[in-house]
Amino acid sequence: MDKFNQIFSLIVGEKKFQIIKFLCENADEDGFISLTILQICDQTNSSKPTVINTIKLLEQKSILKRIKNGLYKIII
């Protein structure tokens, strides 16, 4: 893991870092992510509260927008 990823992981926490990285890697070319919270939990081996808190954090920072259940858009 490079220094930037190590620092970012320390700031937000390892699990949140993994979830954010997973969301970025699974967004299409327009920034859409078509995954439910349970799918994100399963694929990142994370708890539902951790995934929900991470999504809320990204929404509060105007990085992610929930279009509808199972569809999100990275807006930065």
N, C-alpha and C positions, 0 to 999 in steps of 0.2 A: 504494500500500500504506500503510495507516495505521500509526501509531507502534507500536501493540501488535504487529501482525504483523511489522514490521521488527525489533523487539527479539526476539520469539520466534524468528524466522528466524535471527538472529545467534547465539542461544543454542544451538539444536539443529542448525543448518545448513540451508541453503536447500533441499536435496533432501528431507531428513527433514521439514521444514516442509511442503513440497508434498505429500508422501505423507500426512502426518497430516491436512492440510486435505482431500485427496481422500477419505480414509477417512470423515471426518466428513460430507462432502457426499454420500457414497454409502451412508450408513447409513439403514435404514428408520426409521419412527417408534418402533420398539422398540429401536433401536440395533444391529440385525443388519446385517452386511456380508457379502454373498454373492459373493465374488470370490476367485479363486486368486491366489497370489503372482505367477504369470506374467501374469495379467490386470492386476494392479496395476502390474507392471513396464511392460507395454505402454502402459497408459493414462496413466502418469505419466512415461514416458520415463526410467525409473530402472533401475539394475542390480539383479540379484537379491540380491546381498549387502546393498545399501543398503536394499531393502525388508525383507529378513529382519531386519536390525539394527534398523530402525525398529519393526517389529512386536515384537521382543524387548524393546526399550526400553519400549514401551507396556504389555507384559505385566508387566515387572518393576515398573512403577509402578502396577500394578493398575488400568489404564485400559482395557485390551483383554483379552479372553479368547478363546482359540481353542476353538471348539466341536468342529470337525472340519476337515479339509482343505477350504479354500474357504468356510468359514463362521466368522465372528468376531462378537463382541458387544462393543460399547462399554459398560462397566459403571460408569461414573461418572454 
